[in-house]
């Protein structure tokens, strides 16, 4: 797994390339945690080139999304998840026709609009997302 980081206005983009294996999760977690440490809570995770993400990686994304959403400070948006990731989210009950745990965008620009790239107005109405309790 390789990843690239970009700052786009008030949002940060982490683009994942390759497979997120269980031994990669710690490095990914450290990178994501740095965003929270410096007060950056609007995160786009670009999965366009992600070839695999297992349960440990998915659990990390759930936990991190909850941390971003705490006290309405931000959110996490998945960008261009491959079909197998969408299927995994549906199987895990995190994505349905009625409700989705993750915000999902087709492009980074769409993700920036979803998260609200300036004042956070888009984050105020988050009735379409849910918070999930995890044991992490």
N, C-alpha and C positions, 0 to 999 in steps of 0.2 A: 504494500500500500504506500502510495505517495499522496501528499496533499499540498495544496497551494492556498495561501491566505491573501485576501484582498480586503481593503476597507473601502466601502462605497457609501459616502455620506455618514449617516448615523448607524449604518448596518455593516456587519462583517460577513464576508463570504469565505467559507472553507470548501474548496473543491476537492473531492476525493477521487483518486485515480487508482483502480485496481481493487483487490479483494481486502476487505476488513476482516482479518482473521482474529481469533481470540488473543493472540500475542501482540496484535496491533492496537488493541483497545486502550491500553494504558497510555500510549503515546498520544492517541486521539483525545483521550480524557484530559491529559495534561494541557494540550493545546486549547481545548474548549474551556477548561477551567480558567486559563489566563484571561479569556474574554470577561468572565465574571469578575475576576480580581481587579481589573482596571475599569469596571463599570460599563462594560459593553454588553447589552442584553438583547440586541436585535441581530439574530444570527440566521444566515441562509446556509444550508448544507446542500451543496451541489453534488448530486449523485449521478449525473449524466454518464460519467465514465467509471462508476463503481460496478465492478463485476460480481461482487458478493458481499453481503453483510449478514452475519449470523446473529444468534440471539443475544450474545454479549454486546455486540455493537448496537443492536436495536434497543436493548435495555439502557445503554449509555445515552442514546438519543432521547429516550423517554425521560430519564432522570434529568438530563440537561434542559429539556424543554420545560419541565416543571420548575427548575431553578430560574430560568429566564422569565417565566410568567409570575413568579412569586411577587406579590405586592404590585402587580400590574406594571412591572418595569419593562417588559419586553416579550419576545416570543422567538420561536424557532420555526423556520419554514424549510421544508424539503423541496429542492429544485430538481425537476426532471428525473424522478425516481424511475428506474427501469421497471418493466412489467413484473418481474419476479419480486421486487420490493413491494409494489402495490399489492400483489397477491399475498405476500407475507403479512402486510398490514391488515388486509381484510381477514385473513385467517386468525390473526391475533385479536381481532375485534377492535382494532384501532382506526379502521376506515370502513364506512358504510355509506349508503345513499343518504341517510339522515344526519349523520354526525361523523366528524373526523377528529382524532386526537391531534394530528399534525396538520398544519396548514401546508398545502401543496401548490407549487407553481410550476408552470411549464418552462419558464425562463428565469434567469436572474433578474431581469428588469421587472417581470411580473411579480417576483418575490419581493423586490424592493417596494413596489406599490402596495402589496399585501401588508407588509410590516410598517409601512408609512416611513418614508425616508427622512422626514424632517421633524414635525411637531409631535408625532405619536398619536395623532387623531385616529388613525386606523386601528390602533391597539385598544382604544376605549371600548369598541364594540366587539367583544370576543365571545359572543354566545355560541358561535359555531365550533368552538374548540372545548375540549374537556381537560381536566387535570386528572392524572392517574397516579395513584399512590404506588410507590415501588419500595422494595425492601433494600434499596441501595443506600 
